[in-house]
């Protein structure tokens, strides 16, 4: 296990609300990264899968990376502008989460800007490391590596204090 205390997340005010924002860079065109983030079969490699008709504005999301038998969460699609921007709300068991991402082409690479609007009750000490973990799994999958080589124990609890300080300082 690696002792990971370096974090990539920041807290930024967007529209009057705090958002946890993380970035990753991919050596791929935006259209390829978009597919990793939106196609169910590709999502399942690193986080989970969805079922339903996205054109209806609602899907069921199964976070199978944590549990093969994960119960579905309703996900409402609020914005979908391929391959640039996506936003939606999930009815997570612990409360609703507003998640979004933007893809920014920069020459031969694409920057992913991923965010979650923070609710007052959100435990950023575990949410931040969670997104670090899943975004690194996404990077591994996109590079053709096994996402299982990215281990949760490398992220939590090592990053928890840094994320708690980030929110306390914001």
Secondary structure, 3 states (H helix, E strand, C coil): CCCCCCCCCEEEEECCEEEEEEEEEECCCHHHHHHHHHCHHHHHHHCCEEECCHHHCEEEEECCCCCCCCCCEEEEEEEEECCCEEEEEECCCCCCEEEEEEEEEECCEEEEEEEEECCCCCCHHHHHHHHHHHHHHHHHHHCCCCHHHCCHHHCCCCCHHHHHHHHHHC
